[in-house]
Structures are given as C-alpha cells and as structure tokens.
Amino acid sequence: MFICICNAITERQVREAVAGGAHTMSDLQAQLGVASCCGCCSDTASEYLPGGRQAAYPAVHDMVETIEAAANDTALPPGFTEVVARRA
C-alpha cells in the first residue's frame, strides 16, 4: 500500500525505515522523503512510528508461512502466493 503518493513511498518502506531506527517524523522525512511535498501522508506515516497505531502490528507478509503442497496435490502449480490484507 502506498503511504505517500507524491513520492511513491510504500508501507513496506516506512516499516523498514522504522525497523532500521527511524523514531520521529523527521527521521522518516530524512530517510524517505515522506510528507515532504503536500503533507497529506504525515498522519498516516506517523502511525507506523513507535507508539503509533500501526506500530504494534507486523506486516502481513511477515506473518504468512509458506505451505508446501501435498505429494498427491497436482492441481496447484508450485510457487509462492502472496496474501494481501488491508486494515480499516
């Protein structure tokens, strides 16, 4: 999901920046350029900072386990399927 449309910054990039040590909105602006254009994404981006609403939730792609097909299951092609979930 895009957090900042102006600078094409995704949720994954924001989470990685926070995991890498970004603790303030200024840190996110310096590392990613988030909220440096129109500023509409500032509130959403700040939710991923420590203490924010999204900080306690891991990214969905981090929670998905890879499940191997059964030996007799030939209907499914081998490979990885990514599941995307949106939180309201």
PDB file with SEQRES, HELIX, SHEET and CRYST1 records, atoms N, CA, C and O in Angstrom:
SEQRES   1 A   88  MET PHE ILE CYS ILE CYS ASN ALA ILE THR GLU ARG GLN          
SEQRES   2 A   88  VAL ARG GLU ALA VAL ALA GLY GLY ALA HIS THR MET SER          
SEQRES   3 A   88  ASP LEU GLN ALA GLN LEU GLY VAL ALA SER CYS CYS GLY          
SEQRES   4 A   88  CYS CYS SER ASP THR ALA SER GLU TYR LEU PRO GLY GLY          
SEQRES   5 A   88  ARG GLN ALA ALA TYR PRO ALA VAL HIS ASP MET VAL GLU          
SEQRES   6 A   88  THR ILE GLU ALA ALA ALA ASN ASP THR ALA LEU PRO PRO          
SEQRES   7 A   88  GLY PHE THR GLU VAL VAL ALA ARG ARG ALA                      
HELIX    1 AA1 GLU A   11  ALA A   19  1                                   9    
HELIX    2 AA2 MET A   25  LEU A   32  1                                   8    
HELIX    3 AA3 SER A   42  SER A   46  1                                   5    
HELIX    4 AA4 VAL A   60  MET A   63  1                                   4    
SHEET    1 AA1 2 PHE A   2  CYS A   4  0                                        
SHEET    2 AA1 2 ILE A   9  THR A  10 -1                                        
CRYST1    1.000    1.000    1.000  90.00  90.00  90.00 P 1           1          
ATOM      1  N   MET A   1       0.843  -1.172   0.000  1.00  0.00           N  
ATOM      2  CA  MET A   1       0.000   0.000   0.000  1.00  0.00           C  
ATOM      3  C   MET A   1       0.895   1.243   0.000  1.00  0.00           C  
ATOM      4  O   MET A   1       1.917   1.285   0.684  1.00  0.00           O  
ATOM      5  N   PHE A   2       0.500   2.234  -0.763  1.00  0.00           N  
ATOM      6  CA  PHE A   2       1.249   3.484  -0.782  1.00  0.00           C  
ATOM      7  C   PHE A   2       0.860   4.344   0.414  1.00  0.00           C  
ATOM      8  O   PHE A   2      -0.321   4.528   0.708  1.00  0.00           O  
ATOM      9  N   ILE A   3       1.857   4.859   1.087  1.00  0.00           N  
ATOM     10  CA  ILE A   3       1.650   5.797   2.188  1.00  0.00           C  
ATOM     11  C   ILE A   3       1.727   7.217   1.643  1.00  0.00           C  
ATOM     12  O   ILE A   3       0.902   8.065   1.982  1.00  0.00           O  
ATOM     13  N   CYS A   4       2.721   7.471   0.799  1.00  0.00           N  
ATOM     14  CA  CYS A   4       2.933   8.797   0.216  1.00  0.00           C  
ATOM     15  C   CYS A   4       2.827   8.668  -1.307  1.00  0.00           C  
ATOM     16  O   CYS A   4       3.695   8.083  -1.954  1.00  0.00           O  
ATOM     17  N   ILE A   5       1.768   9.214  -1.856  1.00  0.00           N  
ATOM     18  CA  ILE A   5       1.556   9.146  -3.299  1.00  0.00           C  
ATOM     19  C   ILE A   5       2.535  10.063  -4.035  1.00  0.00           C  
ATOM     20  O   ILE A   5       3.054   9.698  -5.090  1.00  0.00           O  
ATOM     21  N   CYS A   6       2.784  11.243  -3.484  1.00  0.00           N  
ATOM     22  CA  CYS A   6       3.664  12.218  -4.153  1.00  0.00           C  
ATOM     23  C   CYS A   6       5.053  11.645  -4.426  1.00  0.00           C  
ATOM     24  O   CYS A   6       5.630  11.869  -5.490  1.00  0.00           O  
ATOM     25  N   ASN A   7       5.584  10.898  -3.445  1.00  0.00           N  
ATOM     26  CA  ASN A   7       6.943  10.370  -3.562  1.00  0.00           C  
ATOM     27  C   ASN A   7       6.982   8.856  -3.734  1.00  0.00           C  
ATOM     28  O   ASN A   7       8.052   8.253  -3.649  1.00  0.00           O  
ATOM     29  N   ALA A   8       5.825   8.233  -3.977  1.00  0.00           N  
ATOM     30  CA  ALA A   8       5.715   6.785  -4.201  1.00  0.00           C  
ATOM     31  C   ALA A   8       6.392   5.982  -3.091  1.00  0.00           C  
ATOM     32  O   ALA A   8       7.214   5.106  -3.361  1.00  0.00           O  
ATOM     33  N   ILE A   9       6.040   6.287  -1.844  1.00  0.00           N  
ATOM     34  CA  ILE A   9       6.614   5.604  -0.686  1.00  0.00           C  
ATOM     35  C   ILE A   9       5.580   4.616  -0.161  1.00  0.00           C  
ATOM     36  O   ILE A   9       4.434   4.979   0.106  1.00  0.00           O  
ATOM     37  N   THR A  10       6.001   3.363  -0.018  1.00  0.00           N  
ATOM     38  CA  THR A  10       5.085   2.303   0.384  1.00  0.00           C  
ATOM     39  C   THR A  10       5.130   2.040   1.887  1.00  0.00           C  
ATOM     40  O   THR A  10       6.033   2.485   2.595  1.00  0.00           O  
ATOM     41  N   GLU A  11       4.123   1.302   2.344  1.00  0.00           N  
ATOM     42  CA  GLU A  11       4.065   0.881   3.742  1.00  0.00           C  
ATOM     43  C   GLU A  11       5.310   0.074   4.098  1.00  0.00           C  
ATOM     44  O   GLU A  11       5.875   0.241   5.179  1.00  0.00           O  
ATOM     45  N   ARG A  12       5.731  -0.787   3.200  1.00  0.00           N  
ATOM     46  CA  ARG A  12       6.911  -1.618   3.449  1.00  0.00           C  
ATOM     47  C   ARG A  12       8.146  -0.745   3.674  1.00  0.00           C  
ATOM     48  O   ARG A  12       8.936  -1.017   4.578  1.00  0.00           O  
ATOM     49  N   GLN A  13       8.320   0.294   2.866  1.00  0.00           N  
ATOM     50  CA  GLN A  13       9.470   1.182   3.035  1.00  0.00           C  
ATOM     51  C   GLN A  13       9.421   1.900   4.383  1.00  0.00           C  
ATOM     52  O   GLN A  13      10.448   2.052   5.045  1.00  0.00           O  
ATOM     53  N   VAL A  14       8.235   2.340   4.785  1.00  0.00           N  
ATOM     54  CA  VAL A  14       8.093   3.025   6.075  1.00  0.00           C  
ATOM     55  C   VAL A  14       8.405   2.056   7.207  1.00  0.00           C  
ATOM     56  O   VAL A  14       9.128   2.409   8.138  1.00  0.00           O  
ATOM     57  N   ARG A  15       7.868   0.837   7.140  1.00  0.00           N  
ATOM     58  CA  ARG A  15       8.144  -0.165   8.178  1.00  0.00           C  
ATOM     59  C   ARG A  15       9.639  -0.480   8.254  1.00  0.00           C  
ATOM     60  O   ARG A  15      10.192  -0.602   9.347  1.00  0.00           O  
ATOM     61  N   GLU A  16      10.289  -0.611   7.106  1.00  0.00           N  
ATOM     62  CA  GLU A  16      11.723  -0.897   7.093  1.00  0.00           C  
ATOM     63  C   GLU A  16      12.521   0.249   7.693  1.00  0.00           C  
ATOM     64  O   GLU A  16      13.496   0.013   8.406  1.00  0.00           O  
ATOM     65  N   ALA A  17      12.128   1.479   7.418  1.00  0.00           N  
ATOM     66  CA  ALA A  17      12.819   2.637   7.988  1.00  0.00           C  
ATOM     67  C   ALA A  17      12.660   2.664   9.504  1.00  0.00           C  
ATOM     68  O   ALA A  17      13.615   2.956  10.225  1.00  0.00           O  
ATOM     69  N   VAL A  18      11.460   2.361   9.989  1.00  0.00           N  
ATOM     70  CA  VAL A  18      11.224   2.328  11.437  1.00  0.00           C  
ATOM     71  C   VAL A  18      12.024   1.189  12.067  1.00  0.00           C  
ATOM     72  O   VAL A  18      12.625   1.366  13.127  1.00  0.00           O  
ATOM     73  N   ALA A  19      12.034   0.027  11.423  1.00  0.00           N  
ATOM     74  CA  ALA A  19      12.819  -1.099  11.930  1.00  0.00           C  
ATOM     75  C   ALA A  19      14.311  -0.779  11.919  1.00  0.00           C  
ATOM     76  O   ALA A  19      15.073  -1.303  12.732  1.00  0.00           O  
ATOM     77  N   GLY A  20      14.718   0.078  10.998  1.00  0.00           N  
ATOM     78  CA  GLY A  20      16.116   0.473  10.894  1.00  0.00           C  
ATOM     79  C   GLY A  20      16.509   1.620  11.811  1.00  0.00           C  
ATOM     80  O   GLY A  20      17.658   2.061  11.795  1.00  0.00           O  
ATOM     81  N   GLY A  21      15.559   2.110  12.615  1.00  0.00           N  
ATOM     82  CA  GLY A  21      15.917   3.126  13.602  1.00  0.00           C  
ATOM     83  C   GLY A  21      15.194   4.453  13.522  1.00  0.00           C  
ATOM     84  O   GLY A  21      15.441   5.325  14.355  1.00  0.00           O  
ATOM     85  N   ALA A  22      14.320   4.643  12.563  1.00  0.00           N  
ATOM     86  CA  ALA A  22      13.571   5.903  12.490  1.00  0.00           C  
ATOM     87  C   ALA A  22      12.581   5.959  13.653  1.00  0.00           C  
ATOM     88  O   ALA A  22      11.757   5.059  13.814  1.00  0.00           O  
ATOM     89  N   HIS A  23      12.664   7.020  14.463  1.00  0.00           N  
ATOM     90  CA  HIS A  23      11.788   7.147  15.632  1.00  0.00           C  
ATOM     91  C   HIS A  23      10.878   8.362  15.561  1.00  0.00           C  
ATOM     92  O   HIS A  23       9.929   8.471  16.336  1.00  0.00           O  
ATOM     93  N   THR A  24      11.157   9.274  14.642  1.00  0.00           N  
ATOM     94  CA  THR A  24      10.366  10.501  14.545  1.00  0.00           C  
ATOM     95  C   THR A  24       9.974  10.746  13.094  1.00  0.00           C  
ATOM     96  O   THR A  24      10.504  10.128  12.172  1.00  0.00           O  
ATOM     97  N   MET A  25       9.039  11.656  12.923  1.00  0.00           N  
ATOM     98  CA  MET A  25       8.629  12.031  11.570  1.00  0.00           C  
ATOM     99  C   MET A  25       9.804  12.663  10.824  1.00  0.00           C  
ATOM    100  O   MET A  25       9.942  12.476   9.615  1.00  0.00           O  
ATOM    101  N   SER A  26      10.638  13.398  11.526  1.00  0.00           N  
ATOM    102  CA  SER A  26      11.828  13.994  10.899  1.00  0.00           C  
ATOM    103  C   SER A  26      12.758  12.916  10.359  1.00  0.00           C  
ATOM    104  O   SER A  26      13.362  13.087   9.300  1.00  0.00           O  
ATOM    105  N   ASP A  27      12.876  11.793  11.093  1.00  0.00           N  
ATOM    106  CA  ASP A  27      13.698  10.677  10.618  1.00  0.00           C  
ATOM    107  C   ASP A  27      13.131  10.109   9.316  1.00  0.00           C  
ATOM    108  O   ASP A  27      13.877   9.839   8.374  1.00  0.00           O  
ATOM    109  N   LEU A  28      11.809   9.931   9.269  1.00  0.00           N  
ATOM    110  CA  LEU A  28      11.183   9.407   8.047  1.00  0.00           C  
ATOM    111  C   LEU A  28      11.341  10.375   6.883  1.00  0.00           C  
ATOM    112  O   LEU A  28      11.569   9.955   5.749  1.00  0.00           O  
ATOM    113  N   GLN A  29      11.221  11.661   7.159  1.00  0.00           N  
ATOM    114  CA  GLN A  29      11.400  12.662   6.101  1.00  0.00           C  
ATOM    115  C   GLN A  29      12.826  12.632   5.571  1.00  0.00           C  
ATOM    116  O   GLN A  29      13.041  12.720   4.362  1.00  0.00           O  
ATOM    117  N   ALA A  30      13.798  12.509   6.464  1.00  0.00           N  
ATOM    118  CA  ALA A  30      15.201  12.496   6.043  1.00  0.00           C  
ATOM    119  C   ALA A  30      15.541  11.232   5.260  1.00  0.00           C  
ATOM    120  O   ALA A  30      16.252  11.295   4.257  1.00  0.00           O  
ATOM    121  N   GLN A  31      15.034  10.081   5.714  1.00  0.00           N  
ATOM    122  CA  GLN A  31      15.381   8.812   5.075  1.00  0.00           C  
ATOM    123  C   GLN A  31      14.602   8.546   3.790  1.00  0.00           C  
ATOM    124  O   GLN A  31      15.157   8.039   2.815  1.00  0.00           O  
ATOM    125  N   LEU A  32      13.306   8.894   3.792  1.00  0.00           N  
ATOM    126  CA  LEU A  32      12.444   8.515   2.670  1.00  0.00           C  
ATOM    127  C   LEU A  32      11.873   9.683   1.877  1.00  0.00           C  
ATOM    128  O   LEU A  32      11.511   9.529   0.710  1.00  0.00           O  
ATOM    129  N   GLY A  33      11.793  10.840   2.505  1.00  0.00           N  
ATOM    130  CA  GLY A  33      11.157  11.978   1.858  1.00  0.00           C  
ATOM    131  C   GLY A  33       9.654  12.010   2.070  1.00  0.00           C  
ATOM    132  O   GLY A  33       8.944  12.757   1.396  1.00  0.00           O  
ATOM    133  N   VAL A  34       9.164  11.198   3.008  1.00  0.00           N  
ATOM    134  CA  VAL A  34       7.728  11.151   3.277  1.00  0.00           C  
ATOM    135  C   VAL A  34       7.260  12.497   3.834  1.00  0.00           C  
ATOM    136  O   VAL A  34       7.972  13.126   4.617  1.00  0.00           O  
ATOM    137  N   ALA A  35       6.083  12.932   3.438  1.00  0.00           N  
ATOM    138  CA  ALA A  35       5.461  14.192   3.888  1.00  0.00           C  
ATOM    139  C   ALA A  35       6.313  15.412   3.568  1.00  0.00           C  
ATOM    140  O   ALA A  35       6.286  16.403   4.297  1.00  0.00           O  
ATOM    141  N   SER A  36       7.065  15.339   2.482  1.00  0.00           N  
ATOM    142  CA  SER A  36       7.907  16.480   2.105  1.00  0.00           C  
ATOM    143  C   SER A  36       7.325  17.277   0.936  1.00  0.00           C  
ATOM    144  O   SER A  36       7.911  18.269   0.505  1.00  0.00           O  
ATOM    145  N   CYS A  37       6.186  16.845   0.432  1.00  0.00           N  
ATOM    146  CA  CYS A  37       5.569  17.543  -0.695  1.00  0.00           C  
ATOM    147  C   CYS A  37       4.277  18.218  -0.237  1.00  0.00           C  
ATOM    148  O   CYS A  37       4.298  19.389   0.144  1.00  0.00           O  
ATOM    149  N   CYS A  38       3.168  17.509  -0.269  1.00  0.00           N  
ATOM    150  CA  CYS A  38       1.883  18.113   0.128  1.00  0.00           C  
ATOM    151  C   CYS A  38       1.579  17.916   1.607  1.00  0.00           C  
ATOM    152  O   CYS A  38       0.817  18.689   2.188  1.00  0.00           O  
ATOM    153  N   GLY A  39       2.169  16.884   2.228  1.00  0.00           N  
ATOM    154  CA  GLY A  39       1.975  16.649   3.656  1.00  0.00           C  
ATOM    155  C   GLY A  39       0.746  15.842   4.021  1.00  0.00           C  
ATOM    156  O   GLY A  39       0.514  15.584   5.202  1.00  0.00           O  
ATOM    157  N   CYS A  40      -0.048  15.436   3.041  1.00  0.00           N  
ATOM    158  CA  CYS A  40      -1.274  14.681   3.335  1.00  0.00           C  
ATOM    159  C   CYS A  40      -0.993  13.321   3.975  1.00  0.00           C  
ATOM    160  O   CYS A  40      -1.863  12.774   4.653  1.00  0.00           O  
ATOM    161  N   CYS A  41       0.184  12.773   3.778  1.00  0.00           N  
ATOM    162  CA  CYS A  41       0.509  11.448   4.299  1.00  0.00           C  
ATOM    163  C   CYS A  41       1.118  11.490   5.699  1.00  0.00           C  
ATOM    164  O   CYS A  41       1.394  10.439   6.278  1.00  0.00           O  
ATOM    165  N   SER A  42       1.328  12.656   6.239  1.00  0.00           N  
ATOM    166  CA  SER A  42       2.002  12.805   7.525  1.00  0.00           C  
ATOM    167  C   SER A  42       1.332  12.015   8.644  1.00  0.00           C  
ATOM    168  O   SER A  42       2.005  11.298   9.384  1.00  0.00           O  
ATOM    169  N   ASP A  43       0.020  12.138   8.772  1.00  0.00           N  
ATOM    170  CA  ASP A  43      -0.696  11.425   9.835  1.00  0.00           C  
ATOM    171  C   ASP A  43      -0.596   9.914   9.667  1.00  0.00           C  
ATOM    172  O   ASP A  43      -0.377   9.190  10.638  1.00  0.00           O  
ATOM    173  N   THR A  44      -0.756   9.442   8.441  1.00  0.00           N  
ATOM    174  CA  THR A  44      -0.681   8.005   8.190  1.00  0.00           C  
ATOM    175  C   THR A  44       0.715   7.478   8.458  1.00  0.00           C  
ATOM    176  O   THR A  44       0.864   6.439   9.100  1.00  0.00           O  
ATOM    177  N   ALA A  45       1.738   8.166   7.984  1.00  0.00           N  
ATOM    178  CA  ALA A  45       3.114   7.722   8.199  1.00  0.00           C  
ATOM    179  C   ALA A  45       3.459   7.697   9.682  1.00  0.00           C  
ATOM    180  O   ALA A  45       4.167   6.798  10.134  1.00  0.00           O  
ATOM    181  N   SER A  46       2.975   8.662  10.438  1.00  0.00           N  
ATOM    182  CA  SER A  46       3.299   8.724  11.868  1.00  0.00           C  
ATOM    183  C   SER A  46       2.675   7.571  12.646  1.00  0.00           C  
ATOM    184  O   SER A  46       3.135   7.255  13.744  1.00  0.00           O  
ATOM    185  N   GLU A  47       1.642   6.939  12.104  1.00  0.00           N  
ATOM    186  CA  GLU A  47       1.038   5.781  12.764  1.00  0.00           C  
ATOM    187  C   GLU A  47       1.986   4.590  12.824  1.00  0.00           C  
ATOM    188  O   GLU A  47       1.792   3.698  13.650  1.00  0.00           O  
ATOM    189  N   TYR A  48       2.998   4.552  11.977  1.00  0.00           N  
ATOM    190  CA  TYR A  48       3.951   3.447  11.940  1.00  0.00           C  
ATOM    191  C   TYR A  48       5.149   3.684  12.857  1.00  0.00           C  
ATOM    192  O   TYR A  48       5.955   2.777  13.066  1.00  0.00           O  
ATOM    193  N   LEU A  49       5.272   4.871  13.394  1.00  0.00           N  
ATOM    194  CA  LEU A  49       6.360   5.185  14.320  1.00  0.00           C  
ATOM    195  C   LEU A  49       6.086   4.536  15.673  1.00  0.00           C  
ATOM    196  O   LEU A  49       4.938   4.202  15.968  1.00  0.00           O  
ATOM    197  N   PRO A  50       7.125   4.348  16.509  1.00  0.00           N  
ATOM    198  CA  PRO A  50       6.913   3.772  17.840  1.00  0.00           C  
ATOM    199  C   PRO A  50       5.822   4.537  18.592  1.00  0.00           C  
ATOM    200  O   PRO A  50       5.844   5.766  18.659  1.00  0.00           O  
ATOM    201  N   GLY A  51       4.876   3.795  19.152  1.00  0.00           N  
ATOM    202  CA  GLY A  51       3.756   4.397  19.861  1.00  0.00           C  
ATOM    203  C   GLY A  51       2.559   4.667  18.978  1.00  0.00           C  
ATOM    204  O   GLY A  51       1.486   5.009  19.475  1.00  0.00           O  
ATOM    205  N   GLY A  52       2.727   4.519  17.674  1.00  0.00           N  
ATOM    206  CA  GLY A  52       1.632   4.754  16.736  1.00  0.00           C  
ATOM    207  C   GLY A  52       0.695   3.563  16.642  1.00  0.00           C  
ATOM    208  O   GLY A  52       1.009   2.469  17.110  1.00  0.00           O  
ATOM    209  N   ARG A  53      -0.447   3.789  16.037  1.00  0.00           N  
ATOM    210  CA  ARG A  53      -1.486   2.766  15.938  1.00  0.00           C  
ATOM    211  C   ARG A  53      -1.022   1.516  15.185  1.00  0.00           C  
ATOM    212  O   ARG A  53      -1.396   0.407  15.567  1.00  0.00           O  
ATOM    213  N   GLN A  54      -0.223   1.664  14.135  1.00  0.00           N  
ATOM    214  CA  GLN A  54       0.222   0.527  13.328  1.00  0.00           C  
ATOM    215  C   GLN A  54       1.524  -0.094  13.819  1.00  0.00           C  
ATOM    216  O   GLN A  54       1.920  -1.153  13.331  1.00  0.00           O  
ATOM    217  N   ALA A  55       2.193   0.540  14.768  1.00  0.00           N  
ATOM    218  CA  ALA A  55       3.500   0.059  15.223  1.00  0.00           C  
ATOM    219  C   ALA A  55       3.420  -1.326  15.848  1.00  0.00           C  
ATOM    220  O   ALA A  55       4.368  -2.105  15.747  1.00  0.00           O  
ATOM    221  N   ALA A  56       2.312  -1.640  16.487  1.00  0.00           N  
ATOM    222  CA  ALA A  56       2.172  -2.921  17.179  1.00  0.00           C  
ATOM    223  C   ALA A  56       1.865  -4.078  16.235  1.00  0.00           C  
ATOM    224  O   ALA A  56       1.976  -5.239  16.630  1.00  0.00           O  
ATOM    225  N   TYR A  57       1.481  -3.782  14.993  1.00  0.00           N  
ATOM    226  CA  TYR A  57       1.083  -4.829  14.063  1.00  0.00           C  
ATOM    227  C   TYR A  57       2.204  -5.135  13.081  1.00  0.00           C  
ATOM    228  O   TYR A  57       2.708  -4.232  12.413  1.00  0.00           O  
ATOM    229  N   PRO A  58       2.597  -6.403  12.987  1.00  0.00           N  
ATOM    230  CA  PRO A  58       3.597  -6.753  11.972  1.00  0.00           C  
ATOM    231  C   PRO A  58       2.966  -6.692  10.585  1.00  0.00           C  
ATOM    232  O   PRO A  58       1.748  -6.800  10.441  1.00  0.00           O  
ATOM    233  N   ALA A  59       3.789  -6.521   9.590  1.00  0.00           N  
ATOM    234  CA  ALA A  59       3.288  -6.527   8.215  1.00  0.00           C  
ATOM    235  C   ALA A  59       2.731  -7.912   7.899  1.00  0.00           C  
ATOM    236  O   ALA A  59       3.255  -8.915   8.382  1.00  0.00           O  
ATOM    237  N   VAL A  60       1.689  -7.973   7.106  1.00  0.00           N  
ATOM    238  CA  VAL A  60       1.041  -9.243   6.790  1.00  0.00           C  
ATOM    239  C   VAL A  60       2.016 -10.192   6.118  1.00  0.00           C  
ATOM    240  O   VAL A  60       2.007 -11.387   6.414  1.00  0.00           O  
ATOM    241  N   HIS A  61       2.862  -9.691   5.217  1.00  0.00           N  
ATOM    242  CA  HIS A  61       3.786 -10.585   4.515  1.00  0.00           C  
ATOM    243  C   HIS A  61       4.794 -11.205   5.467  1.00  0.00           C  
ATOM    244  O   HIS A  61       5.392 -12.227   5.131  1.00  0.00           O  
ATOM    245  N   ASP A  62       5.009 -10.614   6.662  1.00  0.00           N  
ATOM    246  CA  ASP A  62       5.898 -11.201   7.656  1.00  0.00           C  
ATOM    247  C   ASP A  62       5.215 -12.335   8.418  1.00  0.00           C  
ATOM    248  O   ASP A  62       5.894 -13.175   9.009  1.00  0.00           O  
ATOM    249  N   MET A  63       3.884 -12.371   8.413  1.00  0.00           N  
ATOM    250  CA  MET A  63       3.142 -13.374   9.167  1.00  0.00           C  
ATOM    251  C   MET A  63       2.772 -14.594   8.333  1.00  0.00           C  
ATOM    252  O   MET A  63       2.409 -15.627   8.894  1.00  0.00           O  
ATOM    253  N   VAL A  64       2.853 -14.501   7.021  1.00  0.00           N  
ATOM    254  CA  VAL A  64       2.439 -15.591   6.144  1.00  0.00           C  
ATOM    255  C   VAL A  64       3.511 -16.671   6.130  1.00  0.00           C  
ATOM    256  O   VAL A  64       4.691 -16.394   5.917  1.00  0.00           O  
ATOM    257  N   GLU A  65       3.083 -17.900   6.359  1.00  0.00           N  
ATOM    258  CA  GLU A  65       4.004 -19.028   6.302  1.00  0.00           C  
ATOM    259  C   GLU A  65       3.892 -19.688   4.933  1.00  0.00           C  
ATOM    260  O   GLU A  65       2.823 -19.699   4.323  1.00  0.00           O  
ATOM    261  N   THR A  66       4.980 -20.223   4.470  1.00  0.00           N  
ATOM    262  CA  THR A  66       4.958 -20.952   3.212  1.00  0.00           C  
ATOM    263  C   THR A  66       4.442 -22.356   3.487  1.00  0.00           C  
ATOM    264  O   THR A  66       4.963 -23.055   4.356  1.00  0.00           O  
ATOM    265  N   ILE A  67       3.432 -22.761   2.758  1.00  0.00           N  
ATOM    266  CA  ILE A  67       2.831 -24.081   2.940  1.00  0.00           C  
ATOM    267  C   ILE A  67       3.128 -24.904   1.697  1.00  0.00           C  
ATOM    268  O   ILE A  67       2.835 -24.490   0.575  1.00  0.00           O  
ATOM    269  N   GLU A  68       3.707 -26.062   1.913  1.00  0.00           N  
ATOM    270  CA  GLU A  68       4.033 -26.927   0.793  1.00  0.00           C  
ATOM    271  C   GLU A  68       2.806 -27.746   0.405  1.00  0.00           C  
ATOM    272  O   GLU A  68       2.022 -28.158   1.260  1.00  0.00           O  
ATOM    273  N   ALA A  69       2.654 -27.970  -0.878  1.00  0.00           N  
ATOM    274  CA  ALA A  69       1.539 -28.772  -1.369  1.00  0.00           C  
ATOM    275  C   ALA A  69       1.756 -30.228  -0.988  1.00  0.00           C  
ATOM    276  O   ALA A  69       2.892 -30.685  -0.859  1.00  0.00           O  
ATOM    277  N   ALA A  70       0.661 -30.949  -0.810  1.00  0.00           N  
ATOM    278  CA  ALA A  70       0.742 -32.377  -0.519  1.00  0.00           C  
ATOM    279  C   ALA A  70       1.300 -33.104  -1.735  1.00  0.00           C  
ATOM    280  O   ALA A  70       1.190 -32.622  -2.863  1.00  0.00           O  
ATOM    281  N   ALA A  71       1.894 -34.259  -1.499  1.00  0.00           N  
ATOM    282  CA  ALA A  71       2.523 -35.023  -2.572  1.00  0.00           C  
ATOM    283  C   ALA A  71       1.524 -35.403  -3.664  1.00  0.00           C  
ATOM    284  O   ALA A  71       1.891 -35.505  -4.834  1.00  0.00           O  
ATOM    285  N   ASN A  72       0.272 -35.612  -3.287  1.00  0.00           N  
ATOM    286  CA  ASN A  72      -0.729 -36.025  -4.274  1.00  0.00           C  
ATOM    287  C   ASN A  72      -1.521 -34.850  -4.837  1.00  0.00           C  
ATOM    288  O   ASN A  72      -2.504 -35.062  -5.548  1.00  0.00           O  
ATOM    289  N   ASP A  73      -1.126 -33.642  -4.543  1.00  0.00           N  
ATOM    290  CA  ASP A  73      -1.845 -32.450  -4.993  1.00  0.00           C  
ATOM    291  C   ASP A  73      -1.166 -31.891  -6.240  1.00  0.00           C  
ATOM    292  O   ASP A  73      -0.166 -31.178  -6.149  1.00  0.00           O  
ATOM    293  N   THR A  74      -1.721 -32.225  -7.407  1.00  0.00           N  
ATOM    294  CA  THR A  74      -1.133 -31.751  -8.655  1.00  0.00           C  
ATOM    295  C   THR A  74      -1.930 -30.603  -9.258  1.00  0.00           C  
ATOM    296  O   THR A  74      -1.556 -30.076 -10.305  1.00  0.00           O  
ATOM    297  N   ALA A  75      -3.010 -30.215  -8.618  1.00  0.00           N  
ATOM    298  CA  ALA A  75      -3.856 -29.154  -9.159  1.00  0.00           C  
ATOM    299  C   ALA A  75      -3.232 -27.775  -8.985  1.00  0.00           C  
ATOM    300  O   ALA A  75      -3.491 -26.875  -9.784  1.00  0.00           O  
ATOM    301  N   LEU A  76      -2.427 -27.601  -7.969  1.00  0.00           N  
ATOM    302  CA  LEU A  76      -1.819 -26.296  -7.709  1.00  0.00           C  
ATOM    303  C   LEU A  76      -0.414 -26.231  -8.284  1.00  0.00           C  
ATOM    304  O   LEU A  76       0.387 -27.140  -8.062  1.00  0.00           O  
ATOM    305  N   PRO A  77      -0.108 -25.178  -9.012  1.00  0.00           N  
ATOM    306  CA  PRO A  77       1.258 -25.039  -9.513  1.00  0.00           C  
ATOM    307  C   PRO A  77       2.190 -24.703  -8.352  1.00  0.00           C  
ATOM    308  O   PRO A  77       1.794 -23.996  -7.426  1.00  0.00           O  
ATOM    309  N   PRO A  78       3.419 -25.202  -8.392  1.00  0.00           N  
ATOM    310  CA  PRO A  78       4.355 -24.862  -7.324  1.00  0.00           C  
ATOM    311  C   PRO A  78       4.709 -23.382  -7.395  1.00  0.00           C  
ATOM    312  O   PRO A  78       4.697 -22.781  -8.469  1.00  0.00           O  
ATOM    313  N   GLY A  79       5.017 -22.816  -6.267  1.00  0.00           N  
ATOM    314  CA  GLY A  79       5.396 -21.406  -6.239  1.00  0.00           C  
ATOM    315  C   GLY A  79       4.917 -20.735  -4.981  1.00  0.00           C  
ATOM    316  O   GLY A  79       4.407 -21.386  -4.069  1.00  0.00           O  
ATOM    317  N   PHE A  80       5.077 -19.478  -4.936  1.00  0.00           N  
ATOM    318  CA  PHE A  80       4.744 -18.687  -3.755  1.00  0.00           C  
ATOM    319  C   PHE A  80       3.527 -17.828  -4.054  1.00  0.00           C  
ATOM    320  O   PHE A  80       3.435 -17.211  -5.115  1.00  0.00           O  
ATOM    321  N   THR A  81       2.613 -17.792  -3.130  1.00  0.00           N  
ATOM    322  CA  THR A  81       1.435 -16.946  -3.248  1.00  0.00           C  
ATOM    323  C   THR A  81       1.484 -15.906  -2.150  1.00  0.00           C  
ATOM    324  O   THR A  81       1.608 -16.254  -0.976  1.00  0.00           O  
ATOM    325  N   GLU A  82       1.389 -14.637  -2.508  1.00  0.00           N  
ATOM    326  CA  GLU A  82       1.402 -13.565  -1.512  1.00  0.00           C  
ATOM    327  C   GLU A  82      -0.034 -13.172  -1.198  1.00  0.00           C  
ATOM    328  O   GLU A  82      -0.845 -12.947  -2.097  1.00  0.00           O  
ATOM    329  N   VAL A  83      -0.329 -13.095   0.088  1.00  0.00           N  
ATOM    330  CA  VAL A  83      -1.657 -12.706   0.547  1.00  0.00           C  
ATOM    331  C   VAL A  83      -1.583 -11.270   1.027  1.00  0.00           C  
ATOM    332  O   VAL A  83      -0.703 -10.912   1.809  1.00  0.00           O  
ATOM    333  N   VAL A  84      -2.510 -10.448   0.557  1.00  0.00           N  
ATOM    334  CA  VAL A  84      -2.534  -9.042   0.946  1.00  0.00           C  
ATOM    335  C   VAL A  84      -3.810  -8.788   1.726  1.00  0.00           C  
ATOM    336  O   VAL A  84      -4.901  -9.150   1.285  1.00  0.00           O  
ATOM    337  N   ALA A  85      -3.668  -8.164   2.887  1.00  0.00           N  
ATOM    338  CA  ALA A  85      -4.833  -7.823   3.705  1.00  0.00           C  
ATOM    339  C   ALA A  85      -4.771  -6.345   4.039  1.00  0.00           C  
ATOM    340  O   ALA A  85      -3.690  -5.794   4.248  1.00  0.00           O  
ATOM    341  N   ARG A  86      -5.901  -5.719   4.088  1.00  0.00           N  
ATOM    342  CA  ARG A  86      -5.973  -4.301   4.418  1.00  0.00           C  
ATOM    343  C   ARG A  86      -6.660  -4.151   5.767  1.00  0.00           C  
ATOM    344  O   ARG A  86      -7.651  -4.823   6.053  1.00  0.00           O  
ATOM    345  N   ARG A  87      -6.126  -3.271   6.579  1.00  0.00           N  
ATOM    346  CA  ARG A  87      -6.742  -2.980   7.871  1.00  0.00           C  
ATOM    347  C   ARG A  87      -7.540  -1.698   7.757  1.00  0.00           C  
ATOM    348  O   ARG A  87      -7.090  -0.738   7.130  1.00  0.00           O  
ATOM    349  N   ALA A  88      -8.693  -1.673   8.343  1.00  0.00           N  
ATOM    350  CA  ALA A  88      -9.534  -0.471   8.304  1.00  0.00           C  
ATOM    351  C   ALA A  88      -9.146   0.471   9.418  1.00  0.00           C  
ATOM    352  O   ALA A  88      -9.738   1.542   9.555  1.00  0.00           O  
TER     353      ALA A  88                                                      
END                                                                             
